[in-house]
Amino acid sequence: MTPIYFETRFKIGLPLAALPDSFAIITAYATTGEVWTAEDNRAANEALHTELERGGQLIGTITGYSPVTRHAEPGFAAAISFAEACEIGARFKQDAIYYVSSGTLFVSHCDHRRNLTPITQFSKRVDPEPDI
């Protein structure tokens, strides 16, 4: 698994206390190692937003970013199961998704290598005002 996945930090648009016990963090931007146009990234993320909203699963927006490279990707927190998060991630051409359960942040590939790999407590990776 790409080491940068274990360094990602997050900015959320709502209080931590407002989040459910388990939720997925998904983006639809170009997967690791690929380059898409800004327009393609926006279109994919808009389609993901629409799908999550239509299904009543959207919790809110969340931006994952690298404190090292400053690369940031806007995405979404969604009230879905781990399996469903991987399926949606795969449909949106993602290498991996994040999943939070009982306060623990996990990362997983979306393909046949699906496995919840723990990172740390989610609250330790949330920045109120990251400088990205």
N, C-alpha and C positions, 0 to 999 in steps of 0.2 A: 504494500500500500504506500502511496506517495507520502513521504514524511511531512509535507506541508499541511496535510489534513490534521495532523496532531498539534499544529501551532495555531490554527485558526481561532480568532476571537470574534465576538458577535456584538452588534448593536441592535437592540430590540426597540420597537415602537410602543411598548406597553410595559407595565410593572411586572417584575418576576412573579409576584403573588397572583397575577391574573392568568398565568399559564396553567394548563391542566397538568396532571401528574405525568402523563406521557404524551409526546407529540414529536412530529418529524420536522426537520429543517431541510427544505428543498429549494434549489435554484434551477433555472433552465438555461443558464448561460453556457457558453462553450465549455465542454468538459476538459479536464486537465490534458494538456498537450495539444489541444486544437485551438485554432484562431478563427473566430467568426467576426463578421462586421458588427458594428454597434447596432445597426438596424436589425440584424438577425438575432442578436442577443435580446434586444427589447421585445421583438415579436414573440420569441420563444417564452420569455418570462410573462408576457401578457397572456399568452395561451395557458400557461400553468396557472396564473392567477384566476383566470376565468373558470378553468376546470375545478379548482379547489373551492372557489366561491359558489359555483353552481351545485357542487356536492354538499355544501354546508359545512365543509371541513376547514375552511380558512380561519385561522386565529388572528393573524396579523403579519406585518412585514418584519423581516429580520435581514440584516446585512452581515455576511461573513467576510472577514478581511484578514490579511496577513500582516502581522506587526513588523515583519522583516521587509517584505517587498512593497507593502502598502496596496497591493492588489485587493480590490473589494468587489463583491458580487451581491446585489440585492436579491433576496429570495423571500421565502414564506415559511411561517410556522403553521403546521396543519395538524388537526386532531384526527390522525389516522393510525392504523396499526403499522408495525414495522414492515410486514409483508407488503402491505399496500403502498407504503412509502417507497420500497424498492421497486415495485412494479411501475409506479409513476415516474420515479427517477430513470428507470430504464427506457420508458416511453419517450422521455424528454432528453435522451442521449447522455445521461449523467453517468460518470464513473462511480460516484459514491453519494451517499446522503448521510446526514447526521440524524441521530435519534436521541431523545431525552426521555428517560424513564426513572421515576423516583429521585429526580435531581441529578442523575448521572448522565453525562454526555458521552454518547457512543458514536462511532463512525462505522460505516459498512459499505462495501461494494454493492452495486445494484444487480450484478449478474449472478452467475452460478456460485460465486465466491461469497455470497451473503453470509455475514457473521457480525454480530454486535461486538465490536472491539471497544472496550472502555477507554476513555481519555482522562477525564477528571470530573469534578462536580461542575455542572453547567454554570452555576452562579460565579465560579472562579474565572469563567471565560467571557462574561458579559461586562462590557464597558459602557458607562452611562453616556459619555461624550468622547468616543475615540477620535483621534486626529488622523483621519484617513484621507 
